[in-house]
């Protein structure tokens, strides 16, 4: 029970806010990377203080229809992959 209370208090504290915002940014940036990789234009990335975000992208109607299958799920990979790859980046 102490663990659950500690996690709850830490999660809602300002201490983790920068890490949460960084995760949101990486999520949105991954959407942007997938949009660029499928030859679309990225108009902007928004990250707000309430830990939400939005990636604005557009492209040709035919291309967008196909691209959305890559762009939409890309955010989950972007939120997950960078922390998992850090140990490999720091290896000598």
Jmol script that loads the backbone (N, CA, C; Angstrom):
load data "model"
ATOM      1  N   UNK A   1       0.814  -1.201   0.000  1.00  0.00           N
ATOM      2  CA  UNK A   1       0.000   0.000   0.000  1.00  0.00           C
ATOM      3  C   UNK A   1       0.859   1.266   0.000  1.00  0.00           C
ATOM      4  N   UNK A   2       1.965   1.240   0.737  1.00  0.00           N
ATOM      5  CA  UNK A   2       2.850   2.412   0.746  1.00  0.00           C
ATOM      6  C   UNK A   2       3.394   2.694  -0.642  1.00  0.00           C
ATOM      7  N   UNK A   3       3.692   1.621  -1.377  1.00  0.00           N
ATOM      8  CA  UNK A   3       4.208   1.770  -2.735  1.00  0.00           C
ATOM      9  C   UNK A   3       3.175   2.450  -3.628  1.00  0.00           C
ATOM     10  N   UNK A   4       1.943   2.024  -3.547  1.00  0.00           N
ATOM     11  CA  UNK A   4       0.878   2.604  -4.375  1.00  0.00           C
ATOM     12  C   UNK A   4       0.687   4.072  -4.044  1.00  0.00           C
ATOM     13  N   UNK A   5       0.689   4.410  -2.782  1.00  0.00           N
ATOM     14  CA  UNK A   5       0.543   5.809  -2.365  1.00  0.00           C
ATOM     15  C   UNK A   5       1.731   6.633  -2.851  1.00  0.00           C
ATOM     16  N   UNK A   6       2.942   6.095  -2.719  1.00  0.00           N
ATOM     17  CA  UNK A   6       4.140   6.816  -3.161  1.00  0.00           C
ATOM     18  C   UNK A   6       4.117   7.054  -4.667  1.00  0.00           C
ATOM     19  N   UNK A   7       3.736   6.044  -5.432  1.00  0.00           N
ATOM     20  CA  UNK A   7       3.656   6.193  -6.887  1.00  0.00           C
ATOM     21  C   UNK A   7       2.593   7.224  -7.253  1.00  0.00           C
ATOM     22  N   UNK A   8       1.458   7.169  -6.604  1.00  0.00           N
ATOM     23  CA  UNK A   8       0.386   8.130  -6.868  1.00  0.00           C
ATOM     24  C   UNK A   8       0.850   9.556  -6.595  1.00  0.00           C
ATOM     25  N   UNK A   9       1.472   9.774  -5.457  1.00  0.00           N
ATOM     26  CA  UNK A   9       1.933  11.120  -5.103  1.00  0.00           C
ATOM     27  C   UNK A   9       3.031  11.606  -6.044  1.00  0.00           C
ATOM     28  N   UNK A  10       3.940  10.729  -6.393  1.00  0.00           N
ATOM     29  CA  UNK A  10       5.020  11.098  -7.307  1.00  0.00           C
ATOM     30  C   UNK A  10       4.479  11.399  -8.700  1.00  0.00           C
ATOM     31  N   UNK A  11       3.537  10.592  -9.149  1.00  0.00           N
ATOM     32  CA  UNK A  11       2.967  10.777 -10.486  1.00  0.00           C
ATOM     33  C   UNK A  11       2.260  12.129 -10.613  1.00  0.00           C
ATOM     34  N   UNK A  12       1.627  12.571  -9.557  1.00  0.00           N
ATOM     35  CA  UNK A  12       0.889  13.833  -9.591  1.00  0.00           C
ATOM     36  C   UNK A  12       1.715  15.025  -9.106  1.00  0.00           C
ATOM     37  N   UNK A  13       2.989  14.816  -8.857  1.00  0.00           N
ATOM     38  CA  UNK A  13       3.850  15.921  -8.430  1.00  0.00           C
ATOM     39  C   UNK A  13       4.453  16.621  -9.637  1.00  0.00           C
ATOM     40  N   UNK A  14       5.034  17.784  -9.402  1.00  0.00           N
ATOM     41  CA  UNK A  14       5.686  18.543 -10.480  1.00  0.00           C
ATOM     42  C   UNK A  14       7.070  17.978 -10.811  1.00  0.00           C
ATOM     43  N   UNK A  15       7.555  17.081 -10.010  1.00  0.00           N
ATOM     44  CA  UNK A  15       8.885  16.502 -10.216  1.00  0.00           C
ATOM     45  C   UNK A  15       8.993  15.750 -11.544  1.00  0.00           C
ATOM     46  N   UNK A  16       7.940  15.052 -11.921  1.00  0.00           N
ATOM     47  CA  UNK A  16       7.962  14.259 -13.148  1.00  0.00           C
ATOM     48  C   UNK A  16       7.445  15.013 -14.374  1.00  0.00           C
ATOM     49  N   UNK A  17       6.981  16.227 -14.206  1.00  0.00           N
ATOM     50  CA  UNK A  17       6.383  16.986 -15.308  1.00  0.00           C
ATOM     51  C   UNK A  17       7.291  17.089 -16.539  1.00  0.00           C
ATOM     52  N   UNK A  18       8.577  17.442 -16.397  1.00  0.00           N
ATOM     53  CA  UNK A  18       9.434  17.535 -17.590  1.00  0.00           C
ATOM     54  C   UNK A  18       9.564  16.209 -18.332  1.00  0.00           C
ATOM     55  N   UNK A  19       9.603  15.107 -17.598  1.00  0.00           N
ATOM     56  CA  UNK A  19       9.716  13.799 -18.233  1.00  0.00           C
ATOM     57  C   UNK A  19       8.432  13.428 -18.978  1.00  0.00           C
ATOM     58  N   UNK A  20       7.308  13.784 -18.400  1.00  0.00           N
ATOM     59  CA  UNK A  20       6.031  13.523 -19.064  1.00  0.00           C
ATOM     60  C   UNK A  20       5.902  14.345 -20.334  1.00  0.00           C
ATOM     61  N   UNK A  21       6.300  15.619 -20.277  1.00  0.00           N
ATOM     62  CA  UNK A  21       6.229  16.470 -21.465  1.00  0.00           C
ATOM     63  C   UNK A  21       7.197  15.989 -22.543  1.00  0.00           C
ATOM     64  N   UNK A  22       8.372  15.511 -22.140  1.00  0.00           N
ATOM     65  CA  UNK A  22       9.328  14.961 -23.104  1.00  0.00           C
ATOM     66  C   UNK A  22       8.733  13.726 -23.796  1.00  0.00           C
ATOM     67  N   UNK A  23       8.036  12.894 -23.044  1.00  0.00           N
ATOM     68  CA  UNK A  23       7.410  11.715 -23.620  1.00  0.00           C
ATOM     69  C   UNK A  23       6.324  12.108 -24.614  1.00  0.00           C
ATOM     70  N   UNK A  24       5.540  13.125 -24.279  1.00  0.00           N
ATOM     71  CA  UNK A  24       4.511  13.620 -25.204  1.00  0.00           C
ATOM     72  C   UNK A  24       5.175  14.151 -26.473  1.00  0.00           C
ATOM     73  N   UNK A  25       6.269  14.905 -26.318  1.00  0.00           N
ATOM     74  CA  UNK A  25       6.968  15.427 -27.491  1.00  0.00           C
ATOM     75  C   UNK A  25       7.478  14.292 -28.371  1.00  0.00           C
ATOM     76  N   UNK A  26       8.089  13.272 -27.775  1.00  0.00           N
ATOM     77  CA  UNK A  26       8.602  12.150 -28.560  1.00  0.00           C
ATOM     78  C   UNK A  26       7.469  11.414 -29.270  1.00  0.00           C
ATOM     79  N   UNK A  27       6.322  11.309 -28.628  1.00  0.00           N
ATOM     80  CA  UNK A  27       5.146  10.695 -29.232  1.00  0.00           C
ATOM     81  C   UNK A  27       4.735  11.479 -30.471  1.00  0.00           C
ATOM     82  N   UNK A  28       4.616  12.799 -30.316  1.00  0.00           N
ATOM     83  CA  UNK A  28       4.190  13.639 -31.443  1.00  0.00           C
ATOM     84  C   UNK A  28       5.261  13.700 -32.537  1.00  0.00           C
ATOM     85  N   UNK A  29       6.531  13.742 -32.144  1.00  0.00           N
ATOM     86  CA  UNK A  29       7.612  13.777 -33.120  1.00  0.00           C
ATOM     87  C   UNK A  29       7.638  12.490 -33.947  1.00  0.00           C
ATOM     88  N   UNK A  30       7.275  11.383 -33.345  1.00  0.00           N
ATOM     89  CA  UNK A  30       7.214  10.123 -34.083  1.00  0.00           C
ATOM     90  C   UNK A  30       6.115  10.147 -35.133  1.00  0.00           C
ATOM     91  N   UNK A  31       4.986  10.781 -34.813  1.00  0.00           N
ATOM     92  CA  UNK A  31       3.958  10.976 -35.830  1.00  0.00           C
ATOM     93  C   UNK A  31       4.538  11.791 -36.982  1.00  0.00           C
ATOM     94  N   UNK A  32       5.288  12.849 -36.650  1.00  0.00           N
ATOM     95  CA  UNK A  32       5.875  13.702 -37.682  1.00  0.00           C
ATOM     96  C   UNK A  32       6.880  12.926 -38.537  1.00  0.00           C
ATOM     97  N   UNK A  33       7.719  12.122 -37.906  1.00  0.00           N
ATOM     98  CA  UNK A  33       8.686  11.319 -38.663  1.00  0.00           C
ATOM     99  C   UNK A  33       7.989  10.371 -39.633  1.00  0.00           C
ATOM    100  N   UNK A  34       6.923   9.742 -39.185  1.00  0.00           N
ATOM    101  CA  UNK A  34       6.177   8.832 -40.058  1.00  0.00           C
ATOM    102  C   UNK A  34       5.508   9.606 -41.201  1.00  0.00           C
ATOM    103  N   UNK A  35       5.026  10.800 -40.913  1.00  0.00           N
ATOM    104  CA  UNK A  35       4.430  11.616 -41.977  1.00  0.00           C
ATOM    105  C   UNK A  35       5.486  11.997 -43.010  1.00  0.00           C
ATOM    106  N   UNK A  36       6.656  12.415 -42.540  1.00  0.00           N
ATOM    107  CA  UNK A  36       7.739  12.749 -43.475  1.00  0.00           C
ATOM    108  C   UNK A  36       8.179  11.523 -44.258  1.00  0.00           C
ATOM    109  N   UNK A  37       8.267  10.384 -43.603  1.00  0.00           N
ATOM    110  CA  UNK A  37       8.716   9.155 -44.265  1.00  0.00           C
ATOM    111  C   UNK A  37       7.755   8.704 -45.353  1.00  0.00           C
ATOM    112  N   UNK A  38       6.494   9.082 -45.235  1.00  0.00           N
ATOM    113  CA  UNK A  38       5.498   8.727 -46.247  1.00  0.00           C
ATOM    114  C   UNK A  38       5.211   9.909 -47.176  1.00  0.00           C
ATOM    115  N   UNK A  39       6.164  10.842 -47.251  1.00  0.00           N
ATOM    116  CA  UNK A  39       6.136  11.975 -48.196  1.00  0.00           C
ATOM    117  C   UNK A  39       4.980  12.939 -47.975  1.00  0.00           C
ATOM    118  N   UNK A  40       4.644  13.190 -46.736  1.00  0.00           N
ATOM    119  CA  UNK A  40       3.632  14.176 -46.388  1.00  0.00           C
ATOM    120  C   UNK A  40       4.317  15.393 -45.769  1.00  0.00           C
ATOM    121  N   UNK A  41       3.566  16.463 -45.592  1.00  0.00           N
ATOM    122  CA  UNK A  41       4.099  17.685 -44.989  1.00  0.00           C
ATOM    123  C   UNK A  41       3.633  17.798 -43.550  1.00  0.00           C
ATOM    124  N   UNK A  42       4.557  18.161 -42.691  1.00  0.00           N
ATOM    125  CA  UNK A  42       4.220  18.395 -41.288  1.00  0.00           C
ATOM    126  C   UNK A  42       4.096  19.896 -41.099  1.00  0.00           C
ATOM    127  N   UNK A  43       2.939  20.346 -40.675  1.00  0.00           N
ATOM    128  CA  UNK A  43       2.676  21.777 -40.486  1.00  0.00           C
ATOM    129  C   UNK A  43       3.044  22.250 -39.092  1.00  0.00           C
ATOM    130  N   UNK A  44       3.112  21.353 -38.121  1.00  0.00           N
ATOM    131  CA  UNK A  44       3.466  21.769 -36.773  1.00  0.00           C
ATOM    132  C   UNK A  44       3.243  20.674 -35.754  1.00  0.00           C
ATOM    133  N   UNK A  45       3.888  20.852 -34.621  1.00  0.00           N
ATOM    134  CA  UNK A  45       3.732  19.954 -33.482  1.00  0.00           C
ATOM    135  C   UNK A  45       3.390  20.810 -32.272  1.00  0.00           C
ATOM    136  N   UNK A  46       2.366  20.414 -31.548  1.00  0.00           N
ATOM    137  CA  UNK A  46       1.965  21.130 -30.333  1.00  0.00           C
ATOM    138  C   UNK A  46       2.094  20.197 -29.132  1.00  0.00           C
ATOM    139  N   UNK A  47       2.652  20.722 -28.054  1.00  0.00           N
ATOM    140  CA  UNK A  47       2.679  20.016 -26.769  1.00  0.00           C
ATOM    141  C   UNK A  47       2.186  21.020 -25.740  1.00  0.00           C
ATOM    142  N   UNK A  48       1.139  20.668 -25.018  1.00  0.00           N
ATOM    143  CA  UNK A  48       0.622  21.625 -24.036  1.00  0.00           C
ATOM    144  C   UNK A  48       0.939  21.188 -22.613  1.00  0.00           C
ATOM    145  N   UNK A  49       0.751  22.086 -21.698  1.00  0.00           N
ATOM    146  CA  UNK A  49       1.129  21.847 -20.298  1.00  0.00           C
ATOM    147  C   UNK A  49       0.254  20.802 -19.603  1.00  0.00           C
ATOM    148  N   UNK A  50      -0.846  20.452 -20.208  1.00  0.00           N
ATOM    149  CA  UNK A  50      -1.715  19.418 -19.629  1.00  0.00           C
ATOM    150  C   UNK A  50      -1.313  18.025 -20.105  1.00  0.00           C
ATOM    151  N   UNK A  51      -0.094  17.922 -20.653  1.00  0.00           N
ATOM    152  CA  UNK A  51       0.487  16.660 -21.108  1.00  0.00           C
ATOM    153  C   UNK A  51      -0.253  16.059 -22.292  1.00  0.00           C
ATOM    154  N   UNK A  52      -0.711  16.924 -23.167  1.00  0.00           N
ATOM    155  CA  UNK A  52      -1.347  16.498 -24.404  1.00  0.00           C
ATOM    156  C   UNK A  52      -0.588  17.067 -25.576  1.00  0.00           C
ATOM    157  N   UNK A  53      -0.823  16.532 -26.740  1.00  0.00           N
ATOM    158  CA  UNK A  53      -0.129  17.034 -27.910  1.00  0.00           C
ATOM    159  C   UNK A  53      -0.907  16.782 -29.180  1.00  0.00           C
ATOM    160  N   UNK A  54      -0.410  17.398 -30.266  1.00  0.00           N
ATOM    161  CA  UNK A  54      -1.072  17.293 -31.556  1.00  0.00           C
ATOM    162  C   UNK A  54      -0.036  17.533 -32.641  1.00  0.00           C
ATOM    163  N   UNK A  55      -0.036  16.681 -33.657  1.00  0.00           N
ATOM    164  CA  UNK A  55       0.828  16.865 -34.816  1.00  0.00           C
ATOM    165  C   UNK A  55      -0.052  17.206 -36.002  1.00  0.00           C
ATOM    166  N   UNK A  56       0.229  18.332 -36.630  1.00  0.00           N
ATOM    167  CA  UNK A  56      -0.520  18.764 -37.807  1.00  0.00           C
ATOM    168  C   UNK A  56       0.242  18.313 -39.048  1.00  0.00           C
ATOM    169  N   UNK A  57      -0.379  17.481 -39.872  1.00  0.00           N
ATOM    170  CA  UNK A  57       0.262  17.031 -41.100  1.00  0.00           C
ATOM    171  C   UNK A  57      -0.773  16.945 -42.203  1.00  0.00           C
ATOM    172  N   UNK A  58      -0.294  17.047 -43.430  1.00  0.00           N
ATOM    173  CA  UNK A  58      -1.191  16.983 -44.578  1.00  0.00           C
ATOM    174  C   UNK A  58      -0.439  16.416 -45.768  1.00  0.00           C
ATOM    175  N   UNK A  59      -1.201  15.998 -46.747  1.00  0.00           N
ATOM    176  CA  UNK A  59      -0.623  15.464 -47.970  1.00  0.00           C
ATOM    177  C   UNK A  59      -1.705  15.253 -49.005  1.00  0.00           C
ATOM    178  N   UNK A  60      -1.320  14.702 -50.122  1.00  0.00           N
ATOM    179  CA  UNK A  60      -2.248  14.358 -51.193  1.00  0.00           C
ATOM    180  C   UNK A  60      -3.308  13.403 -50.642  1.00  0.00           C
ATOM    181  N   UNK A  61      -4.538  13.541 -51.100  1.00  0.00           N
ATOM    182  CA  UNK A  61      -5.648  12.739 -50.561  1.00  0.00           C
ATOM    183  C   UNK A  61      -5.384  11.235 -50.673  1.00  0.00           C
ATOM    184  N   UNK A  62      -4.882  10.785 -51.819  1.00  0.00           N
ATOM    185  CA  UNK A  62      -4.599   9.353 -51.984  1.00  0.00           C
ATOM    186  C   UNK A  62      -3.477   8.911 -51.048  1.00  0.00           C
ATOM    187  N   UNK A  63      -2.437   9.730 -50.963  1.00  0.00           N
ATOM    188  CA  UNK A  63      -1.297   9.394 -50.121  1.00  0.00           C
ATOM    189  C   UNK A  63      -1.682   9.404 -48.647  1.00  0.00           C
ATOM    190  N   UNK A  64      -2.476  10.383 -48.249  1.00  0.00           N
ATOM    191  CA  UNK A  64      -2.888  10.490 -46.847  1.00  0.00           C
ATOM    192  C   UNK A  64      -3.692   9.275 -46.414  1.00  0.00           C
ATOM    193  N   UNK A  65      -4.519   8.790 -47.313  1.00  0.00           N
ATOM    194  CA  UNK A  65      -5.341   7.619 -46.991  1.00  0.00           C
ATOM    195  C   UNK A  65      -4.463   6.420 -46.649  1.00  0.00           C
ATOM    196  N   UNK A  66      -3.398   6.225 -47.397  1.00  0.00           N
ATOM    197  CA  UNK A  66      -2.464   5.119 -47.127  1.00  0.00           C
ATOM    198  C   UNK A  66      -1.541   5.460 -45.953  1.00  0.00           C
ATOM    199  N   UNK A  67      -1.072   6.695 -45.901  1.00  0.00           N
ATOM    200  CA  UNK A  67      -0.107   7.111 -44.882  1.00  0.00           C
ATOM    201  C   UNK A  67      -0.653   7.025 -43.473  1.00  0.00           C
ATOM    202  N   UNK A  68      -1.941   7.240 -43.312  1.00  0.00           N
ATOM    203  CA  UNK A  68      -2.498   7.244 -41.961  1.00  0.00           C
ATOM    204  C   UNK A  68      -2.282   5.915 -41.247  1.00  0.00           C
ATOM    205  N   UNK A  69      -2.126   4.840 -42.010  1.00  0.00           N
ATOM    206  CA  UNK A  69      -1.874   3.537 -41.395  1.00  0.00           C
ATOM    207  C   UNK A  69      -0.478   3.447 -40.799  1.00  0.00           C
ATOM    208  N   UNK A  70       0.420   4.339 -41.197  1.00  0.00           N
ATOM    209  CA  UNK A  70       1.767   4.394 -40.634  1.00  0.00           C
ATOM    210  C   UNK A  70       1.897   5.530 -39.619  1.00  0.00           C
ATOM    211  N   UNK A  71       1.276   6.668 -39.936  1.00  0.00           N
ATOM    212  CA  UNK A  71       1.427   7.865 -39.104  1.00  0.00           C
ATOM    213  C   UNK A  71       0.704   7.713 -37.766  1.00  0.00           C
ATOM    214  N   UNK A  72      -0.499   7.223 -37.776  1.00  0.00           N
ATOM    215  CA  UNK A  72      -1.288   7.156 -36.544  1.00  0.00           C
ATOM    216  C   UNK A  72      -0.680   6.239 -35.480  1.00  0.00           C
ATOM    217  N   UNK A  73      -0.237   5.019 -35.807  1.00  0.00           N
ATOM    218  CA  UNK A  73       0.360   4.185 -34.755  1.00  0.00           C
ATOM    219  C   UNK A  73       1.806   4.543 -34.412  1.00  0.00           C
ATOM    220  N   UNK A  74       2.438   5.398 -35.188  1.00  0.00           N
ATOM    221  CA  UNK A  74       3.856   5.722 -34.961  1.00  0.00           C
ATOM    222  C   UNK A  74       4.100   6.374 -33.605  1.00  0.00           C
ATOM    223  N   UNK A  75       3.149   7.086 -33.084  1.00  0.00           N
ATOM    224  CA  UNK A  75       3.321   7.759 -31.800  1.00  0.00           C
ATOM    225  C   UNK A  75       3.600   6.806 -30.658  1.00  0.00           C
ATOM    226  N   UNK A  76       2.969   5.651 -30.682  1.00  0.00           N
ATOM    227  CA  UNK A  76       3.186   4.678 -29.616  1.00  0.00           C
ATOM    228  C   UNK A  76       4.615   4.156 -29.648  1.00  0.00           C
ATOM    229  N   UNK A  77       5.125   3.925 -30.831  1.00  0.00           N
ATOM    230  CA  UNK A  77       6.513   3.469 -30.949  1.00  0.00           C
ATOM    231  C   UNK A  77       7.477   4.551 -30.485  1.00  0.00           C
ATOM    232  N   UNK A  78       7.167   5.793 -30.779  1.00  0.00           N
ATOM    233  CA  UNK A  78       8.037   6.896 -30.379  1.00  0.00           C
ATOM    234  C   UNK A  78       8.057   7.122 -28.880  1.00  0.00           C
ATOM    235  N   UNK A  79       6.955   6.833 -28.221  1.00  0.00           N
ATOM    236  CA  UNK A  79       6.914   6.968 -26.771  1.00  0.00           C
ATOM    237  C   UNK A  79       7.666   5.831 -26.101  1.00  0.00           C
ATOM    238  N   UNK A  80       7.704   4.703 -26.765  1.00  0.00           N
ATOM    239  CA  UNK A  80       8.287   3.509 -26.168  1.00  0.00           C
ATOM    240  C   UNK A  80       9.764   3.325 -26.525  1.00  0.00           C
ATOM    241  N   UNK A  81      10.112   3.545 -27.781  1.00  0.00           N
ATOM    242  CA  UNK A  81      11.444   3.184 -28.272  1.00  0.00           C
ATOM    243  C   UNK A  81      12.602   4.002 -27.691  1.00  0.00           C
ATOM    244  N   UNK A  82      12.558   5.332 -27.621  1.00  0.00           N
ATOM    245  CA  UNK A  82      13.745   6.063 -27.149  1.00  0.00           C
ATOM    246  C   UNK A  82      14.254   5.640 -25.767  1.00  0.00           C
ATOM    247  N   UNK A  83      13.406   5.467 -24.762  1.00  0.00           N
ATOM    248  CA  UNK A  83      13.948   5.023 -23.470  1.00  0.00           C
ATOM    249  C   UNK A  83      14.556   3.619 -23.546  1.00  0.00           C
ATOM    250  N   UNK A  84      14.007   2.782 -24.404  1.00  0.00           N
ATOM    251  CA  UNK A  84      14.523   1.422 -24.539  1.00  0.00           C
ATOM    252  C   UNK A  84      15.859   1.404 -25.270  1.00  0.00           C
ATOM    253  N   UNK A  85      16.098   2.389 -26.122  1.00  0.00           N
ATOM    254  CA  UNK A  85      17.343   2.420 -26.899  1.00  0.00           C
ATOM    255  C   UNK A  85      18.481   3.155 -26.200  1.00  0.00           C
ATOM    256  N   UNK A  86      18.183   3.915 -25.160  1.00  0.00           N
ATOM    257  CA  UNK A  86      19.223   4.682 -24.474  1.00  0.00           C
ATOM    258  C   UNK A  86      20.376   3.823 -23.953  1.00  0.00           C
ATOM    259  N   UNK A  87      20.134   2.658 -23.361  1.00  0.00           N
ATOM    260  CA  UNK A  87      21.281   1.866 -22.896  1.00  0.00           C
ATOM    261  C   UNK A  87      22.248   1.489 -24.031  1.00  0.00           C
ATOM    262  N   UNK A  88      21.708   1.266 -25.213  1.00  0.00           N
ATOM    263  CA  UNK A  88      22.569   0.920 -26.338  1.00  0.00           C
ATOM    264  C   UNK A  88      23.351   2.133 -26.834  1.00  0.00           C
ATOM    265  N   UNK A  89      22.768   3.308 -26.740  1.00  0.00           N
ATOM    266  CA  UNK A  89      23.444   4.531 -27.159  1.00  0.00           C
ATOM    267  C   UNK A  89      24.584   4.884 -26.206  1.00  0.00           C
ATOM    268  N   UNK A  90      24.469   4.480 -24.965  1.00  0.00           N
ATOM    269  CA  UNK A  90      25.485   4.813 -23.953  1.00  0.00           C
ATOM    270  C   UNK A  90      26.581   3.758 -23.835  1.00  0.00           C
ATOM    271  N   UNK A  91      26.433   2.657 -24.522  1.00  0.00           N
ATOM    272  CA  UNK A  91      27.461   1.602 -24.450  1.00  0.00           C
ATOM    273  C   UNK A  91      28.726   2.022 -25.165  1.00  0.00           C
ATOM    274  N   UNK A  92      29.838   1.529 -24.679  1.00  0.00           N
ATOM    275  CA  UNK A  92      31.118   1.817 -25.354  1.00  0.00           C
ATOM    276  C   UNK A  92      31.567   0.612 -26.130  1.00  0.00           C
TER     277      UNK A  92
END
end "model"
wireframe off; spacefill off
backbone 0.3
color backbone group
